[in-house]
Amino acid sequence: MTRNTAGNVYFGLMSGTSMDGVDGIAVALTPDKPPVVLGEAFVNFSDGLRQALFALQQPGDNEIEREALAANALATCYMVCCHELLRGSSLSAAEVRAIGVHGQTVRHRPEQGYTRQINNPALLAEMTQIDVVADFRSRDIAAGGQGAPLVPAFHATIFGTPSETRVVCNLGGISNLTILGAAGHVRGFDCGPANVFLDTWAQRHLGKPFDDNGQLAASGQVHRPLLHTLLEEPFFEQQPPKSTGRDLFSTAWLDTRLQQHAGVSPEDVQATLVALTAITVAREIERHAPESKAVYVCGGGARNPALMQALQTALEQSGASGMPVLTTAALGVPPQQVEPMAFAWLAMRCLARESGNLPAVTGAAGERVLGAIYPR
C-alpha cells in the first residue's frame, strides 16, 4: 500500500509522572483530516534512570550534574524509541518532519514562575538526525499560565463535537480532565493523584512497577477514615485553572497521612487510593460537566479495571448516573496513543508558528506558540 505522507509525519514522545518509560508514536498529521497512525513503541526506563529521576523530584546534593546526566540518559531512551518507530513504520529519518518530546517533569512550580522538564533535545537531534521540538510548557508559564494541562487543545481538535459535551479523562501519574463543550468551549485542569500513588504502593508491597489489572486494589476494601484524611487536601477544592504533580503529591505526602492510620492492610490502602482517584475525578465532573454524555479515559489507568469500575461507581454516587465510562478507543484513538500524539501535534503547531495553548485552560494571558526547535 502506498502512503502519501510527504512532509506531514511526526513522532510524539511522552514520559509522564509515572516514570515507567517512554511512549512513542509515528503519526501523519494533515490539517482537517483525522490523524493516521503509522507506528507506536514503548521503551522502559532502566532501574538506574528511574531511581535518578525519582531522586530529582526533591532537593539534594549535586543536582545540576545529576540532572544533566539523567537528561543525557533520557535522551538516549528517546533515541531508542525513535529508532523503534522508524523500524516499525518502515520510515527513514528524512521522512519525519519533527519529533515532539515532552521531557520528564522534575519540578512544576507555576506559582513561582517556572516548570522543569529535563531533556537534552540537542543530543536527541544529533542522534536521530531529525528536528526536535521540546520545552512546551515554559512559554505558557511566561505568559502567566499554569503550563498545564497542554493536551486539551489537541483533545478539542480530535474528540470535540458540536452534538454533545464530552469529558476526556487522562489517568496518568496525575489525573486531569478536558471538558469539550457542545458549543465549542474547552476547559481543562488537573484533579489529583492517580498512578503516582498506585504504582508507588504496588512497588512497595508487590515489588512490581504497577498493580497488574488492579488485582491488589480489587482484593481490598476502602478504608473510610483513611479516605477522609486523604480527601482533606486543599488542592481538591481549588478552582481551575490548576495543575499539580509530585511536588505536592509525593511519597512523603502519602506516608504522612498513612501514619495517622496505622495497621491498614496493603490491599486496603490500594483500594483506598483507587477510591481517592475516582472520587476526586467524579467530583470535578459533577462540578464542571454534569451535562456530559460520557467520560472517555486515556492514560495507563485505562488498563486498570479496578480504577475504571471505581470511577463509574463514583460518578453514579455523585449524581452523574447514566454517564458511561469508556476509553478513547471508542472515539478512534487507543488510550496509550493519546498523549504522545498530542505532543506530535504540538510540534506540528510549533513549526507552523500556530498557538498550542488554550488560555481558558492554563490561565495564560493569551494564545502562544509553544516549544523550542532544535534543528537536526
C-alpha positions, 0 to 999 in steps of 0.5 A, a space after each residue: 500500500 502506498 502512503 502519501 505522507 510527504 512532509 506531514 509525519 511526526 513522532 510524539 514522545 511522552 514520559 509522564 509522572 509515572 516514570 515507567 518509560 517512554 511512549 512513542 508514536 509515528 503519526 501523519 498529521 494533515 490539517 482537517 483530516 483525522 490523524 493516521 497512525 503509522 507506528 507506536 513503541 514503548 521503551 522502559 526506563 532502566 532501574 538506574 534512570 528511574 531511581 535518578 529521576 525519582 531522586 530529582 523530584 526533591 532537593 539534594 546534593 549535586 543536582 545540576 550534574 545529576 540532572 544533566 546526566 539523567 537528561 543525557 540518559 533520557 535522551 538516549 531512551 528517546 533515541 531508542 524509541 525513535 529508532 523503534 518507530 522508524 523500524 516499525 513504520 518502515 520510515 527513514 529519518 528524512 521522512 519525519 518532519 519533527 519529533 515532539 518530546 515532552 521531557 520528564 517533569 522534575 519540578 512544576 512550580 507555576 506559582 513561582 514562575 517556572 516548570 522543569 522538564 529535563 531533556 537534552 533535545 540537542 543530543 536527541 537531534 544529533 542522534 536521530 538526525 531529525 528536528 526536535 521540538 521540546 520545552 512546551 510548557 515554559 512559554 505558557 508559564 511566561 505568559 502567566 499560565 499554569 503550563 498545564 494541562 497542554 493536551 486539551 487543545 489537541 483533545 478539542 481538535 480530535 474528540 470535540 463535537 458540536 452534538 454533545 459535551 464530552 469529558 476526556 479523562 487522562 489517568 496518568 501519574 496525575 489525573 486531569 480532565 478536558 471538558 469539550 463543550 457542545 458549543 465549542 468551549 474547552 476547559 481543562 485542569 488537573 484533579 489529583 493523584 492517580 498512578 503516582 500513588 498506585 504504582 508507588 504502593 504496588 512497588 512497595 508491597 508487590 515489588 512490581 512497577 504497577 498493580 497488574 489489572 488492579 488485582 491488589 486494589 480489587 482484593 481490598 476494601 476502602 478504608 473510610 477514615 483513611 479516605 477522609 484524611 486523604 480527601 482533606 487536601 486543599 488542592 481538591 477544592 481549588 478552582 481551575 485553572 490548576 495543575 499539580 504533580 509530585 511536588 505536592 503529591 509525593 511519597 512523603 505526602 502519602 506516608 504522612 497521612 498513612 501514619 495517622 492510620 496505622 495497621 491498614 492492610 496493603 490491599 486496603 490502602 490500594 483500594 483506598 487510593 483507587 477510591 481517592 482517584 475516582 472520587 476526586 475525578 467524579 467530583 470535578 465532573 459533577 462540578 464542571 460537566 454534569 451535562 456530559 454524555 460520557 467520560 472517555 479515559 486515556 492514560 495507563 489507568 485505562 488498563 486498570 479495571 479496578 480504577 475504571 469500575 471505581 470511577 463509574 461507581 463514583 460518578 453514579 454516587 455523585 449524581 452523574 448516573 447514566 454517564 458511561 465510562 469508556 476509553 478513547 478507543 471508542 472515539 478512534 484513538 487507543 488510550 496509550 496513543 493519546 498523549 504522545 500524539 498530542 505532543 506530535 501535534 504540538 510540534 506540528 503547531 510549533 513549526 507552523 508558528 500556530 498557538 498550542 495553548 488554550 488560555 481558558 485552560 492554563 490561565 495564560 494571558 493569551 494564545 502562544 506558540 509553544 516549544 523550542 526547535 532544535 534543528 537536526 
